[in-house]
């Protein structure tokens, strides 16, 4: 079995922008595969930029990274930083 990761990308309307696209935009929970944390971060940032979302559009699950055994291993924050389960930053190639 290939050592694959996946992360969650999910967007909700931002109540701070009720009269703007960000106030109505929603993307249902989507599972995105990546070969490693570097690729997961890159794909997350690409989705963030393609949808032109703000930090207030992300859900609590958005950016959670799991291994192929469904273990939570990291979290990608809105700004693209990657964190381990104890809240320490994981440096990834940029």
C-alpha positions in Angstrom: 0.0 0.0 0.0 1.3 3.4 -0.9 2.0 5.8 1.9 -0.6 8.4 1.1 -2.0 11.3 3.2 -5.2 13.1 2.8 -6.5 16.4 4.1 -9.9 17.9 4.5 -10.9 21.1 2.6 -14.2 22.6 3.7 -15.5 26.1 3.4 -18.5 27.8 5.1 -20.0 31.3 4.6 -18.2 34.0 6.5 -20.7 36.1 8.5 -18.3 39.0 8.5 -18.9 39.4 4.7 -22.7 38.9 4.4 -22.9 41.2 1.4 -19.9 39.7 -0.4 -19.0 36.4 -2.1 -17.2 35.3 1.0 -20.5 35.6 2.9 -22.3 33.0 0.8 -19.5 30.7 -0.4 -19.7 27.1 0.8 -17.6 24.1 -0.3 -18.7 20.7 1.2 -16.2 18.6 3.0 -13.8 17.2 0.4 -10.9 14.8 1.0 -7.8 15.6 -1.0 -4.9 13.1 -1.4 -1.3 14.1 -1.2 1.9 12.1 -1.1 3.4 14.0 1.8 3.0 17.2 3.9 4.7 19.4 1.4 2.2 18.4 -1.4 -0.7 18.6 1.1 0.3 22.2 2.0 0.8 23.2 -1.7 -2.6 21.8 -2.6 -4.3 23.4 0.4 -2.9 26.8 -0.5 -3.9 26.4 -4.1 -7.5 25.6 -3.1 -7.5 28.5 -0.7 -6.3 30.9 -3.4 -8.5 29.4 -6.2 -11.6 29.9 -4.0 -10.4 33.3 -2.8 -11.4 32.6 0.8 -10.5 34.3 4.0 -9.7 32.7 7.3 -13.2 33.1 8.5 -14.4 30.8 5.7 -12.6 27.7 6.9 -14.2 25.2 9.2 -12.7 23.4 12.2 -12.0 20.4 10.1 -10.5 22.3 7.2 -6.8 21.5 6.9 -6.8 18.4 9.1 -4.3 15.9 7.7 -4.7 12.1 8.1 -2.5 9.2 7.2 -3.7 6.1 5.2 -4.8 4.5 8.5 -7.1 7.5 9.2 -4.9 8.8 12.1 -4.8 12.6 12.5 -1.2 13.5 12.0 -1.2 17.3 11.4 -3.2 20.4 10.7 -2.6 23.0 7.9 -3.7 26.4 9.1 -5.1 29.1 6.8 -1.7 30.8 6.4 -0.2 27.5 5.2 1.8 26.7 8.3 1.7 23.0 9.3 1.2 21.9 12.9 1.6 18.6 14.7 -1.0 17.3 17.2 0.7 19.0 20.1 0.7 22.4 18.4 4.3 22.5 17.3 5.1 23.8 13.9 6.3 21.2 11.3 8.7 22.8 8.8 7.9 21.6 5.3 9.5 22.5 2.0 8.0 25.6 0.5 
